[in-house]
Amino acid sequence: MTLAPDLAGTLAPHAARLADTRLVDLLEADPARALDFSLKVGPLYASFARQRYDRQALAALVDLAGPAGVGLPAAFRALFEGEEVNASERRPALHVALRSSLGTSAVAREAVDVATAARARMAGLVDELARSGVTDIVNIGVGGSDLGPRLVVDALKDFHDGRFRLHFVSNMDGSDIETVLAQLDPARTAGILVSKSFGTRETLVNGAILRDWLGGSGQLYAVSAHLSRAQEFGVAAERVLPMWDWVGGRFSLWSAVGFSIALAVGMERFEELLAGAAQMDAHALHAPPAANLPMLHALTAIWNRNGLGLQAHAVLPYDQRLDLLLAYLQQLVMESLGKSVTAGGCPVQGDTVPVLCGGTGSNAQHSFFQALHQGTRAVSADFIGVVNPAHPHAGSHDELLSSLLAQAEASARGQDDADPQKVHPGNRPSTMLLLDALTPHSLGALIAMYEHSVYAQSVLWGVNAFDQWGVELGKRIADQLLPAVRGEGVGVDDPVTRALLAEIHRERGA
């Protein structure tokens, strides 16, 4: 996977040609654009009509995905067949096998089989807990072991079956777990420790607090690729669900990492979540690039970053149930694409991932939209709406949808005014994503769309979306500094760190 050698050459002429063309001009010059630049996949409708490219530029982008470019269709087939798309770790990335059986290779079929067996075991543990008298579940994990399950459990609150209350602890800060445990009864609480390596410091620190708090109840479960480490920690083997090295943490909510999801909504709804993702999988694998939603989303991101030079991208869901979507996508996108070296070890040509920012509408309108509309730097955006609400307040939902549509229009069209303080430059590019309703199926499709868009971008940039060496250095230094923080007299080389440690010890009275 290497950057297409003609990427910059392909985009630069079109960007220069369109430099003085405004979105309002594109829309007025091409009346069919609103429909032709849109497509619907299952429960998800997407409009790219307010992106700052014309048909000629879009055709050039689509050409990048085809045989004359980097070959996105072939790259997706490699993903589904279990080829070693994670080059630095010599592994496949078979998260799609957790929900789809579209791969034909022996590796892909085996992954589907073990994932299916693990899901059956998970269903048995859900039933076991339902009969145990447990009312509260504490999920302990961090990163992909927390953000995905937490997002889905929160987003699908209308589908909770009421058997359990779910609580999530991720931060190593003891105030996080203390706040959660203070409201619970250990006799009616079970814990799930989620860590692929079962060596993640945050999870082990919080897990030890939870284990001791539970005392002799024994209601401790784990999800890990390392059974022996979980057992050494005190989790019975029959209560450890598997993970595999071919599933990255930020792509893992479809696996037993989603145990907390199944406990919240039940196995039937969990399967519906997987089915929504599987529908998007089939579309991503089989649809031609010009009509492939994840590929178009990825190509648009490449255009905004490398063609227009935009440095930030906003995710703006207009549904309170999607309040955690930004945090989830920040890891999915920025951990996957925050690379400056290709999978082959060469410097990346041009810029990779923008900074993801955003928030939930309509709250965000009264927070940072001022900068989006009138700031000196344009920010691209995904506006996300839900057509049919789950609540009975039709009037408020109409108001919300009106705000969603208005903000997207204002971002594109702007406003002229005799008073320069009131001028809105507009010309801010955005994509509109509409879900028919927020259900397990539609949420699965939305998340899978973003997963596939990230993979497509990684192929276009030539980077590995499935490693994360950038998070390791700080963790290693933290391990080295821990004795010094404890005051054990360990020498520290960095002068600023030494000064900060001295201040910490003075405040502690050491």
C-alpha positions, 0 to 999 in steps of 0.5 A: 500500500503506497501513495499513488504517485500521481496523487498530488499531480492529479489534485493540484490542477483541479484545486487551482481551477476551482480556487475561485469557485464558490459552492453556491456557484457549483450548485447554481451551475449544476441543478442536478448536483443535489441528487447526482452527488447523493446515494443511499445505502440501507438506512444511510443517505449521504449527500456530497453536494456541498463539497468543493469539487465539480464533476470533473474533479470528482471523476479524477478522485474516483480514478484514483480508486480504480485500476489506474490509481491505487486500486481500492477495490483490490485493497478491500478484497485483500482486507476481506480475504485476510491478507497481511494488510497490517504490514508492520505487525505482519497480520491481517485485519479481519474485523469484518469477519466478526460480522460478515462471511464475505471472505473466501480464503481459508484464513477468512473462513476460520476467522468467521468460525472462531468469531461465531463460536465466541459469540455463542459463548458470549450469549451463554454468559449473558444468560448466566448473568441474567440468572445471577441476580446481578443488576449492575455491570462495570466495564473496565477498558481504555481506548478501543476496549471502552470507546466503541462499547460505550458509544453503542450502549449510550446510542442504543439506550432506547433498546436497553432491555432493563436487565442491567445497568451499564457503567464504564470506567476507563481513566486511570484517575481514581476519581473515575472508578470511585464515582462509579463504585460509590453508587453500587452494591458489590453483591449485585455487581459484576465487572468486565475487564477488557484488554487484548494484551491484559497488560494495559496499565489503566485496565489493570490498575482499575481492575485491581480496585474493582476486584478488591471491591467485589471481594469474594463475590467472584463476579469478574469476567474478562475479554482478552487474547491472553487467557493465562494473564486473565487467570493470573489476575483472578478471572476464572477461565470459563469467564474469559472471552477471546480476542485475536491479534487480527482484530485491532482494538478500535475495530473490535466492538463487534467481537466479545469486546461488545459483551457490555453491548449485549448485556445492555440490549440483548443478543438479538439486538447485538446481532442486528448491530452486526447485520447493519455493519455487514450490509455496509461491508457488502456494499464496500466490497462490491460497489464500484468506486463511483457509487461506493459510499465509504470510498467516496467519503474517503476520497472526499477526505483526501480532497479536503486534506490534500487538494484544499489543504484543510487542517481540521474536520468537524463531526457534528451529529444532531442527535444527543444519543450520538454524543460520544461519536466524536470521541469514538471517531477521534480514536478510529480516525486519528490513531489509524491515520495519524502517520507520517511514514508509509507502510513501506517505511518511507516518508508520506508525500503530503499531509495525512489526517486532519484534526477531528473536532466537533460536538453534538447539535444543537449544543455545539451551535452555541459553543464553537460554531462561531469559529466554523462560520466566521473563523479565518480557517475553513473546516470541513464537516460531516453533519449527521441527522436522524430522520425519525426520532424514538421520542414522542416530541415531534415538534422538538425534532422538527426544530432540531432537523431545521437547525441541522439543515440550516447550519449546513446551508449557512456553512456552504452559502454564507452571507453578505452584509454591509456590516463586515462583522455580519459577513459569513464567508461560507464556502465551507465544505460538508457532507450530510449523512442521514439515518432513517432512524437510530437503531442497532442496524443503522448504527452498525452501518454508520460505524462500519462506513467510517471504518471502511472510509478510514481503511480507504484513506490509509490505502490512498496515503500508503500508511498502515491503518492498523498499528499505533506505535505513536501511543507506545513511547509515552507509555514506556516512559511512564513505566520508567518514571513511576518509581521516581514518582513514588519517591524511590530515588530513581534518577531521571535524565530530563531536566524539566521532568526532574523539576516537575518531580521535585515540585510534586514531592514538595507538595506531597511533603516528601 
